[in-house]
Each structure stands twice: as structure tokens, then as C-alpha cells.
Amino acid sequence: MWNLAVEQLSMRAHRQAMPTAAERSRQLTDARHEFGWLAGGSTTVQQQALRDFERALLNWWGGTHRRPTWRKKGRHEGFRVTDGHGIRVEQLNRRWSRAWIPRVGWVKFRRTRTVPDARSFRVTRGPAGRWHIAFAAIPATIEAPGNFEVVGVDRGVAVTLAYSDGTMLHGPKPASVKPAAQALLRCKRGSNRRRKAKGRLARVHARNADRRKDFVEKASTDLARRFYLIRIEDLRVANMARSARGTVEAPGRNVRQKAGLNRSIMAGGWGMFASRLEDKAPGRVERINPAYTSQRCSACGHVAAENRQSQSCFRCVTCGHTSNADVNAARVIAAGRAVRGAENVSASKREPQHAPPKVA
């Protein structure tokens, strides 16, 4: 409590001592006169960076965002251009357009989608050395179909996405980064050979991320167009993918096995899939408690660990219902019959429940 009060007082003092916009502009002008490399850049872009920094501080003091950190060379490079600086974008042909960047001129870029009517855009350079231009605009939501169908989605490692209608999707297998990582370890720090090896490793990671994002975008769009109500597990992906390494005093167990599981979870894009699905179908996505969804029979509702005979085989010990384990879990999620707590497990084991009614 005392630390929180001290931190709040420190934030108020920093806020009162923060320079005004006019003072920051004068400081920028003096710095441009003193340093030639700074004067070579665009004034409007540098002023916008100061505005972004001020907004980051205000968000931090307001408690809505984390404390702003320094940008790292080669990882967080970029700048933003707003409409006050005159956004000019022209379409050249079916695939290419060009944008006017202050102090640079016209720059061509390849479109991956229709350029929206945005008030600002950001130019960034990723670790793989690729330049991107992103326009800040709220994407249009996908219209809900009139069939009022409900679907449950189970996310897993062996089967990335399993639907309650029997559909099973496997995410793209990521390319191995081990050869590029080992080559980087053999390079001397600060050498040109290490810089090139670092770029090769970054390109492998970038290609894996592109495949993962493409899979997530296509799967989420397909679900939002086909089904009216989408139910998914309420998973804490960040906690599930947390490292088991532990500390020196309390080292973790099965660290290598847990690291492999974490890589599989992140390769499936579980968190990205849920967030993109909620963006495309707002108000039509429900999160279900994931407790015992893999052990519950979708036909009679009986819960037992023996029902899950293997990774892919589900056989109810009470009614004999047989199905794919992931599809069965997806049907439990679609019915919204997930067990809410451990107190319901013993009752369900004593007496099988009636099958859940079918949703029209």
C-alpha cells in the first residue's frame, strides 16, 4: 500500500514536470541545429514521435498501459505520419500503390488488401529487414449469417482447431530454426558474418509468423461467415505457455518437455485466433469454462478421466459413445455444458445426465 502511494505521488510529480508542446518544439529545434544527423530527418515525423511519447506517458500514468520503454535498434524501427502532415496515397495498378512520405518522397508498396480511408499510417522495419506500411483504420465487421447455427471450437496441439461439426484443421508446420540458430552461435560478435546470420534467423521466424497469421485469418473469417454463434474455451494462453524453468533456489521440472509444449501452443496461434475472432464477430463469440471439456461425454454428459482413452480416441464408459476426442470436446463447448467446478464432477459420475438439447 505504501509503495502504491509513493508511486502515485511520483507519477503526479513527473506529470507536473512534463514540458509543454511548445517547449518540446523549441527543444527539437535547438537539437536539430546542434546535430546534423537529426536535421536530416523530417520535422513533422519527429514532432509526431514526441506526441506519441507524450500519449504513452499519459496512458501509463492513467493506468491503462504499461510504462513506455526504449526502442531497440533492429527490432522497433519505424515512424508514424498523420493526416495533419498531408496523407497522400495513390493506386498505381492492381497490386501496387505509392504513398508520400515527408522528406523521402513517393514510396511504392505492394497492397495485401484495399487501402482504407485512414487518418494516419505507420512505416516499420522488422527484424528480418522487411519494411511495412500499416494504415490505422477500424476494420469492418463480418455480417452474421441468418442460419442461427452454433459451433464449438476446441484448440489443441495435435489438431490445431476442431469444430463441433467434425471439421479438423491442422495449422502450418513451422520451419526449423535450429540450423540458423546454430550458425549464429558460431559467429563472432560484432562481425559482418554474425549480422548476416542474424538476418537469416530473423527471416525464418518471419516466415513462420506469416504462415501462422495467414492460417488464423482464414480460419477466423470462415467461422465468422458460416456460423451465427461461436463458442470457444476461455483459455489463459499466456499462463499455459509460461516457462517452467523456475529459479536457482526452486528450479523447475521437465523444463525441456514444457518448452516443447510451449512452442507448440505458440505455433498454433491460440491467443491470436481468439482475438481476431472477436474482432470479426463482435458479440457473437462466447467463452466457455474449459474445465473437464476433454473428459465429458457430449452424448450423455458423463465425466470421467477414463473416457479419454488416447489423444484422439474418446469412448464413454457409461453410454459407449465413441468419437474423436477433439471433436467431442468441441461439441461439449458448443452445447455450453462445460463443468463449472469440481463440485459437479462427483454427481455426474454417479448418474449419467441427459444428452444436451440440440440448438436450432
Order of alpha helices (4+ residues) and beta strands (2+ residues): alpha-alpha-alpha-alpha-beta-beta-beta-beta-beta-beta-beta-beta-beta-alpha-alpha-beta-alpha-alpha-alpha-beta-beta-beta-alpha-alpha
